[in-house]
Amino acid sequence: MEVSPHSPEAILAALTRILSSSVFTGAERSSTLLRFLVEQTVADRADHLKEYTLGVEALGKGQSFDPRTDPIVRAEASRLRVRLERYYAVEGLEDSLAVVLPKGSYVPRFETRPPPPAGERPSIAAAASAQSPRRVRWIWLVSGMAAGASAAALWFAARTASPPERALMQFEVELTSRAVLGSDVGTDVVISPDGTRLVFVSRDSDGVSRLNTRSLDQSTVTALPGTDGARGPFVSPDGQWVGFWAAGSLKKTAINGGSPIVLCEAVDLAGASWGEDGNIIAALTFGKLFRVPSSAGSATTILADLALESIDPRWPQVLPGGRSVLFTAVGPQGPNAANVEALSLADGSRKVLVRGGTYGRYLSSGYLTYVNQGTLFAVPFDADRMEIQPRAAVPVLNDIVYSSTFGFAQLDVSRTGTLIYRRSAAHGELIAAWIDSSGRTEPLLTKPGQYTFPRLSPDGQRLGLAVTESGIASIWVYERQSSQFTRLNSSPAEYSPTWSPDGRALVVGSRTGLHWLRADGAGQLASLVNSNTIQVPWSFTSDGTRLAYQQLSPSTGFDLWTVAVRATETGLVAGTPELFLQTPSYETYPSFSPDGRWLAYGSGEYGKWEVYVRPFPSNGSKEVQVSRGGGRIPRWLPNGRELVYRTDDQRLMVATYTAKDGSFLVDKPQPWTSVQLGDTGVLSNFDLQPDGTRVVGLMPAARAEDQQSPNHVTVALNFSDEVRRRVGRGK
């Protein structure tokens, strides 16, 4: 063991400080585990810190504890690392000795920390989230007054040399309505510029998303009429209008209700911001940003041809004065390797502000915030000169719900400095488990990770997964018999590892087309279908001669394609791709029936996502709707009479069908199991076992009591002042 330069007395004193902090107050398991790890290491028994020992002795799991089937030690260690990071970012900012738990190890390190920069001091107010119910009720009574007064405070603060700093007040809110918070893509909860009202998207039992509003000083939720299929809300500077996307159009509606007004047609929306001059800057298609008048007129391009650089501008924010706009430049490596850039609306010049960040947001107190893998960072920012201060950015908030696929985060900040955000338990990590129709679960892959697209091999013995580590996505294969987890040489492919029917090869999607590689990991990744846009493979016909996949189009979203595939001595060879279905809306996850005569898929064509079936090859017949009340990601059972699909609330449904003489008849869907899967958004989180008796599903790695309820959000008053305390002032 490496000898620590710190005495045992100093280490134990540091332990006492940590355990008495607000971060660890009430966190019994994290406190117990940390005490055990530190005391064993100080006693020179670091070799005793094994997963089995920690489960039995530290966490009280008993002698029957099996770390192969019970991931509690790994999950608790992950939570402990997060709590330590929070402690040293706030209350322990000035500690000279740090207790660090390295990833991949249970042996803590004791490191010497440099003193914080001058003017940077920890804020004891960061623990305000642990409010008593009585305290929270009091905050609700005063929050309306506080938010109303904050605009005046901001005006005064801008004119004083040393603005008064207000304590952070943080509390939890349930956005109760007749539906569940959430939508397909984009931030689901936003706050008005004056910090007094929330606007949020919720999905009803019919599978349709709609807009709602709520004042911070009231508990009443009001549904906004005519907003069926809405997502991506944003509020006008005066707080009187809400912009949003629905049914192929960018729209606006009065925040107090009324009939929505169509502003322009839009295939997609990857963020929009309403400027003070009445113009909206929006990401409506790949590679471009548009200016859309909020009154009347047509959309005009302000930033074009980034597609030629393989860059997609997303999540814009118009800066004060309307002269510049922030946006996230997402390149071929995806949002985890994106840049936050500034664009001058006067001359079109661009400037990179942050490398390796996404979802840049300007705080009116003079800071730029951005997200990196679920952590919110802040740095002083001069909006007039488009310059950040030459210092390291400071993490100010951990475990924000964040999409590594699209690059948005579930957060918003008002001009008055009030933050609204959603928390992610255990970094949003998942495990894989077997699930049968009775609801019985059995662990399969117990190592927590950021997993998507679980795909079982034809013999059911191997599990392919898309895994994101440190922001980098790659393809892994888990061997059931040996419990070996192997990373394949898959870069730049990162989507949906699809097994060939003989189990010898995997076809993988990427931002540059389809690729294939040997399932045993030997050899290099090879191109199958070249493209300059995203392609995601999904299913082979049973004989392996044709592959169905989805392809992103800048004008019609995802469309469905198929391509003939043949196996040769050197690998897989594809023929000429053939378009199967293209509409103005998205179609995804094309799944061949066992006999290859039908294709099931998910579609959002009618304002909500449902599962449909069409004959293959297409004969012009109208699609047959399978799901009721929302659905996507279909899978055919091998019995030739049932189809399973996932709903947007992460549950599995099954529909019985009859296919005869060119007609497809389907019965009313029923729940297939009572188990709710882990939330992976629009990406797949389950696959069928080849015999159809059970599924492998991705499940939350965090304990149920640590997970956030579906309608839960966190409100932090005076967040801008907290950032100033944590980061320090600019020049």
N, C-alpha and C positions, 0 to 999 in steps of 0.2 A: 504493500500500500504506500502511496506517496505520502511523505511526511509533511504535515501541515506546519507552517510557520507560526500558527496561532496556538496559544496554550489551551488546554482543556477547559480551564476556568472561563477564558474569553469566549470560547465556542458555546459553552453552556449558558453563559450570560446572554449571548446573541439569541440562542434558542428561546430563552425566557421572554425576551423582547418580542420576538416573532409571535409566540403563542398568546401573548397578552394583547396583540393588536386587534383592531376591529375586523381585519381581513380573516383572521382565524377564529374569532369569537363565534361560537355556535357550529363551527366546522369540526365536529368531533373526530371523524375518520381522518381528515387531513392532519389534524393536530396529533392524533395518536401515531399515525404513520411517521410524521416528521420526527417526533420525539424518539421513536424507536430507532429510526435510521441514524440520527445524530448520536444518540447515546451508545449504540452498538459500535459506531465508527470511532468515537472517542475512546471507547474501551478496547480498541484494537481488535474488534471482531467483525471487520468489514467483510471477511470471507463468509460470514454467517448470513449475509444479506442476499438470500436467494428467494425466488418467487414463492416457492412452497413455504419457506420459513416465514416470510412476511404474511402470507395468507393465514397460517396457523397461529403464529405468536402475536403478530401486530394487529391483525384484523379479526382475530377470533373465529376463523372459519372451521376450526376443528381438524382432527387428524385425517378425516376423510376428504379434505380439500384436494381438488385436482386442478392445477393451473391450466391443463390442456382444455378443459371444458368450462372453467369459470374464470373470466377475464378481470375479476375484481381488482387484483393487484395492479395490473397494467392501467386500468381505468383510474384507480385512486392515485397512482403515481402521476398520471397525466394531469389530474385535477390539482395535485399538490404543486406541480411545476407552475401551473397558472397562478395559484394563490401566492407563491413566492414572488413571481414577477409583479403581481399587483402590490404586494407589500413593499418591495424595493422601489416601485415607481411612485409611491405616495408616502406612507408612514416611515418606511425604512430608507428614504432617499439619502439621509445623512449618515447611515450606518457605515462604519469603516470596515466591518467584517460581514461578508455575505455568505449565506448557506445556499449552495447551488446543487440541484439534482440534475445531472447531465442526462440527456435523452439516451435511451438504450442502456442505462445503468441504474442500479438502486443504491449505489455508494455515493453519498454526498461529498461535495468538495467545499472547502472553506477558503474563500478568496478575499484578498484585500481590495477594497473599493476606493477609488479616488474621491475626494470631496466634490460635492455638486458645484456647478458653475455659480459664480456670484449672482445673488438675486434669486436663485432657484431654491425654493423651500417646499417641503412636503405640506400637503393640505390635509388636516384631520377631517375636513368635511367630506372626503371621498367615501367615508363609511356611512354616509347618510342614507344609503339604500336600505339599511337594516332598520327602517322606521317602524315604530309600533303602530297598530291600527289607529289609535287615537291621534298620534302625530300625523299620520297620512291624511286623516279627515281634516285636521287643522290646515295642512298644506293645501288641500283642495279648496278650503274656504278663502285662503289668502292668495292662491295662485292667480286667480283672475285679476286681483288688484296688482299683484307683483308684475304680471305680464303687461298690464296696461301702463303701469308706471315705468316699465323698463325702456320704452321708446323715449320717454323724456330723459331718463337716466343716460341713455346712449347719447342723446344730443348734448347733454351737459358734459359727459365724459370726454367727448371728442374735443371739447374746448378747454380742458384743464390739463395741466402738465402731468398730474399724477391722479388718474381717475380712481375713485374708490372701488375697492374689490369686494364683491358680495360673495357670501358663502354659498357653496354648491348645495342645493337641496334636491335630492333624488328620491323618487318614489315610483311605485309600480301601479299600472293601470290595466284593467280588463276592458277592452273595447267591445262590450256586450252588444249584440244585435241578433237578428234572427238567422244570421249566417256565420261563417268562419272566416277569419282574417286570411287574406292571401289571394294571389293571382298567378298568371303564368310566368311573366318576366317583368322585373322592375320593382322599385321601392313601393311597398304596399301602404305605408303610413307617411304622410307629410304634414308639415306644420305651416300655418299662415305666416307671412313675413313679420306681422306684429306679435307673434307668439301666443295668440289667444285661442286659436281654433285648429283642430286636427281634421284632416281629410284622409279617409282610408278606404281600401278596397276589401270587400268580403265576398265570398262565394256561397251562394244559397244552396239548399238541398237539391235544386234543379240543375246544379252545375254551372249556373250563370254568375259571373262576377258583376258587382255593382258598386257604386260610390256611396259613401256615408260621410256625415260630418258630425262633429261634437265640439262644443266649446269647452275649454279647459276648466272653467268655473262651474260647469254643469255636468250632470250625468246622462242627460238625454241624448240619444243618438237619432239623427235624422237621415233617412235614405233619400238620395237625390234621384228623382224620377228620370226615366229615359236614358239611363247610363248602363244598360245591359251590355255585358261583354267588356266593361271598362278595365283598363290597367294603366299604369304609369301616370298617376295624377300629379299636377303641378299647379301652384296658386299664383294668381296675378299679384303685382306689387301692392295694389290697394286692397287686396284680400277679398274682392267682390266676385271673382270668377275662379273657376277651376278648369284647367285644361286636362285632357285625357285622350287616350286612344281607344277606339272600339270599332269593330266591324269594318276594318279597312279605311278608317278615316281618323284624322285629328279633329277633335271637337272641343267646345267649351260650353260650360253651363254656369248659371248663377249659383253662388255658393249657398244661397238661401232657397234654391229650388227654382225650377222652371223648365222650359223645353230646351234641350241641347241644340247648339248651332254647329253645323259642319264647317270647319275652316279650310280643309283640303283633304284630298285623298292621300292615303299613306299605307303602304304595304306593311310597314312595321314601325315600331317606335322603340328606340334605345336611348330614351331620355329627352327631356325638353325643359327649357327655362324661359320664363316670361320677363322680357326686359322692360325697363322704365319708359322706353319710347313707344311701347305698345306692340313691338315685334316679338315674336317667339322664335327662339333658336332651337331647332329640333334635329335629331338624328333619325331620318325617315327611311334610309336605305343604306346599303353597304358603301363605305368609302366616301360619304358626303354628309355635310351639314347644310341645313336649309333655314332660310328666313321666311317665317309665315306671319303675315299681318293678323293681328287678333281681331280686327274689325271686318275687313273685306279685302279680297285680292287673292293672288295665287302664290304658291311657294316658289322661292327663287334660291338658287344654289349660292352659298357663300364660301363653301370649302369643298372642292371637287378633286377628283382624280387621285385621291389617296389610295384608291383600290389598286392603282398602278404600282404603289409602294407596298401593296398587301397590308395596308393599314385601314382599320375601321374606326372612325371617330364616334365615341359614345358618351353618354351621360354629361351633356354640356351644362354649364352654369354661366349665365350672363353676369359680368362683374358690375359693380356700382358705376353709374355714368353711362353704361351701355357701349363703351368703346372697345371692350375686349370680352372674350369668352373663354372659360376654362373647358377643356374636354379631355377625355381619356383616349389615347391613341393605342388601340389594340392591334398588335402585329401577329405574325404567324405562330408565335409561341404562346398566344393567348393572354388573358387578363393578368395572370400572375407575373408576366414579364412586360406589362404595358408601361407607358409613360403618361404622366400628366403634363399637358401642354397648354399654352396660352395662345390664342389667335386674335390678332388685331382685326377688328371689323372695319377699320379705316383703310388699311393697305394690304390686308391678307397675309401679313407676315406671321410666322409661327416661332414659338420659343419653347424648348423643353424645360420644364421646371423641376420635375421629379422623375427619376428613372427607377423602374421597379415599383410603381404605385398605380392605383386605380381609384376612380370615383372621387376626384379632387373636388373639394368644397371650400369656398372662401368664407371666413368669419369676419364680420364687420369690425371686429376688434383688431384686425390686422394680422391674421394667421391663415395659412393654407393647411387644410387637413386632407389626408388621403388614407386609403386602406391598403394594407399589404397582408394577405392571407388571414383576414379576420381581425387584425389589429389596426386601430386608428392611430395615426401619427399626426403630429402638428409641427409646424415650423413657421417662424416669423416671415411675413410676406408683404412686400410693397406692391400694392395693386396698380399704382400709377406707373411705376417703372418696370413692372412685370419681373420683379426680382425677389428671390427668397434669400434669407440670411445665410451666409456661408458657415453653417454649423450643423451638427447632426440633428436630424429630426428626433423628437421625443415621443415615445408611445404614451398615449393618454387614455386609451380604452381598449380592453381586450375582449375577445369572444363576441364580436359583432356578427350577426347573421350576414353572410357574404356569399355571393355566387362566383365560384372560380371559373364557371363556364361563360358567364356573361359580363362579370366585372362590376356589378352593382352591389350596394350594401343597403341593409335595412336601417337607414338613419337619415335624419334631416335636421337642419339647424335654422332657427329663425334669425332675422336681423337683430333681435333683442337678446340673442345668446341662449335661447332655450333649445335643448337637444331632445329629440325623440328617437329612440332606437329599440331594436330587438336583440336580445342576448341569445347566444348559442351555447348549450351545455356541452362540455368536453370537446370544444373546438368543432362540434358538429360531426365527430367521428362515429363510424358505424362498425358493426360486426356482421357476419353472415351466419344464418341459421336455417335449418330445415323447418318447414311449416307444413302441417297437413290440414285437411279440410275440417278436422275436429278442433283445431286450434292448438294442438300439441306442438311444441317447439323443441328442437334439439340443436345444440351448438355445432357449427361447422368450422368457421374461421373466427377464432376468438381474439385475434390480434386486432385492436381498434385501428381504424384508418379512414382516410377520406376516399371511399369506394363509390364507384358507379358502374353500371353496365355489367352485372354479374351474368356470366354465360357458361352453362354446363356443357362439357364435352358429350359427344353422342353416347359414350359408355357410362356417363355419369360419374366418372372417377376423378375428373379434373375440373377446376373452376377458373375460368378466365375473368379478369377484372381490369377495369381502368382505375388506376391508383394515382392520387396526387400527393406528392411529398415535396415539402419546401417549395411549393408553387409549381413544380414540374410534374406533368402528367405522363404516365407510361403504362404499359400493359404488363400484367403479372399473371402467373398461373400457379394455382394452389393444388398440390397433389394430396388427395384425401388419405391414401394409404400411408404415405411417408410423412405427412404433415409438412412437406417441403413447400416453401413459398419462393418462387423464382421470378426475377424480373427479366423480361425478354428485351432484346435489342430492337425496340419498336419506334424510336424517335424518327420522324416527327408524328407518327400515328398515335392517336390517343382516344379514339372513340370505338365503343361497341365491338370487342373481339368476338367475331362470329366464326364458329367452328365449321369446317367442311364436313360433310356427312361421314367421311371415313376417319375423322379425328386427327388427320395428319397435318393439317394446316389451319391457320387462323387468318381471316380477312379482317382488317382493321381500318377504321375511318380516320381522316385527318382533314386539315384545312387545305390540302393540296391534292385531294382525291383519295382513292382506295389503294390499299397496299396489302400484301400478304407476307407471311413468314411461317416457318416451320414451327409446329407446336412444341417440339422438344427444345426449342431455343437455338438450335444450330443454324448457321448461315446468317445472312443479312436480310434486312427488310427489302422487299422488292415491290415495284409499282405494279398495280393491276389495272386501274383506270385513272388516267391523268385528268386533273381538273385544276382550275384556279379558284375554286370555292370549296366549301365544306361538303363532304360526302360521308354518310354514315351507313354502314352495311347493317342488315337486320336478319334476313333469312334466306336459306337455300331451299330449293325444291328437294324432295326426299332423295332423288337420284343425283343431286349435286351438279346438275347441268345448268342451272340458272340461279342467279342471285338477285334479290330485291334490296334496294337501298333508297335512301332519301338524299336529295341534293338541294343545296341552298341557292335560290335565285334572287338577285337584287330586286326583281319586279314582282315576283309571286311567292316569295318565301320558300319554304321547303316543298319540293315536288317529289313524286314517286317515280322511280326508274327501275328497270331490270336490265340485266346483261347476261348473255350466255357465258358460261365458264367451263373450261375443260382442264383436266389434270394431265400434265406431261411428265417426262422423266426429270425435267428441271424445275417443275413447280406448276403453278396455276397460270393460265392464259385466258384473258377475257376477249370477247367479241366486241361488236359495236353496241354501245348502250342504247336502250330504247325507252322513250318516255311512256309511262303508264297513265299518270294522272297529274294534271296541272290545273289549278284554280287560283283565284286571287288570294286565297288563304293558305294556311299551312296544312300539309298532310305529312304524317310521320309514321314510323314503325310499320312498314309493310310486311305482313307475315303470310307466307304461303300455307294453304291448308295441306293436310297430310297427302291428299291425292293430287295436289298442285293445280286444282281447277278453280280455286278461289283465293282472293287476296283480301285480308283484313287489315285495317289501318285506323289510325286516329286522325281526326280532322276538326279544325276550328272554323269551318266554313260558315256555319250558321250562328256565329256569335258565342258559341260555347263548344267545348271539346266533347266529341262523342266518337264511338267506335262504329265503323261501317264495314260492309263487305261488298266486293264487286267480283264478277266472274273474271277469270284469267284464262286466256287473253281477253281483253275487254271487247265486248260485243255491242257496246252502246247502251246496255241496260242501265237503269237507274240504280244507284247504290241502295243497299238495305241497311237501315240503322239497327245496330245490335244493342247498344247501351241505352239506358234511360237515366237521366239525372247526372250526366257527365261520365266520361270515360276516355281512356287512352291506353296505349301499350298492350295490344292484344296478343294472345298466345293460344294456339290450337292444341287441345288435348288429343293424344294419339288414338282415342277411341272412335274418332270420326263423327261425334255427335255433340261435343261441347267445346265452348270457346271461353277462355278466361281473359279478363282484362283488369287493369288497375284504374281506380277512381282518383280524383284530385285530392281526396282526403286520405290517400295512401292505403286504401282497402282493396281487396280482391273480390271480384264478382264473377259469376259463371252463368252462361246462357246456353241452353240446349237448342240445337238447330236440326233441321232436316234439309238436305240438299238432294234434289231429284229433278231430272228432266230439265235442267237449266234454271230451276227456280230455287231460291234460298229462303226458307221459312225459319223464323227464330221465335222462341218463347221468351216470356218476361224474365229478365236476369234475376238471379238470387245471390245472396252473399255466399262466397266460397269458403271463407273462414272469418272468424271474429278478430283475428290478429291484425293490428295496424302496423304497417311497415315504417321504416325510417324515411324521413322526408328528403328526397333528392330532387325536388322541383319537377321540371319537365323531363328529367333524365330517368332512364330505367333503373329499377331497384329490385327486380325479381326475375327468375327464370324457372321454367318447368323442369322437373326431373324427367328424363326420357320416357319413362313408363307412365307419366302423368299422375302418379299417386300423391305427390307432394311438390312443393316449390322450395327453391332456395331464395330467401329474401334478406335484404339488408335491414338491420335493426339498429336502433340507437345504442351506442356504447355506454352512454350515461345512464345513471339510475333514474327510475321514473320520477322520483321526488326532486331530482335536479333539473329535469326538463321544464322548459317554459310552456305554459298552456297555449293553445292555439290562438287565443285572442289577446295575449299578454304583450304589453309594451312597457318601456321604461322612460320616464320623463325626468330630465335633469335641468332644473332652473339655474341660471347664472353659469352655464357651461363655459362661456367665453372667458369669464373671470378665472375659472378653474384652469383653463388652458394657459392664461397669462401667468398664473402662479407656477404651473408645472414647466412651462417652456421658457419663460422669461420674456422680457420686452425686446423688440427689435431696436434698430438704431433710431 
